């Protein structure tokens, strides 16, 4: 049986403002900040094609200089360990069968009234 010589890469899908972000990272773990997932060392595909994907460019701009990101646990859709990184992307949620975990905004420790 051969041993794995490369570090694992994780595909993380999470909600962000009515969109599902799909990003790739080398380190994903539960944060010391209660209720957050910690994501480090983002991985983006090398640009070998002439076509530029605007969603991937937006994610590179948003996460490219970030050392570590804290994602609320309730925003996470799925985490997968993958063989290699794919194309990071953003998917619109409207009309989808994916929905965010129910969230009740709080004000001074009590549910916010509309």
VENGIBEL-V421342 format. One record per backbone hydrogen bond with DSSP energy under -1.0 kcal/mol. CO is the residue of the C=O (numbers start at 1). NH is the residue of the N-H. If there is no record, write none. Layout:
co:CO nh:NH
co:CO nh:NH
This chain:
co:9 nh:82
co:10 nh:25
co:11 nh:80
co:12 nh:23
co:13 nh:77
co:13 nh:78
co:14 nh:21
co:18 nh:93
co:19 nh:16
co:20 nh:91
co:21 nh:14
co:22 nh:89
co:23 nh:12
co:24 nh:43
co:25 nh:10
co:27 nh:40
co:29 nh:38
co:33 nh:36
co:35 nh:73
co:36 nh:31
co:37 nh:71
co:38 nh:29
co:39 nh:69
co:40 nh:27
co:41 nh:26
co:46 nh:48
co:53 nh:57
co:54 nh:58
co:55 nh:59
co:56 nh:60
co:57 nh:61
co:58 nh:62
co:59 nh:63
co:60 nh:64
co:63 nh:66
co:69 nh:39
co:71 nh:37
co:72 nh:75
co:73 nh:76
co:74 nh:101
co:75 nh:15
co:78 nh:13
co:80 nh:11
co:82 nh:9
co:89 nh:22
co:91 nh:20
co:93 nh:96
co:105 nh:112
co:107 nh:110
co:110 nh:107
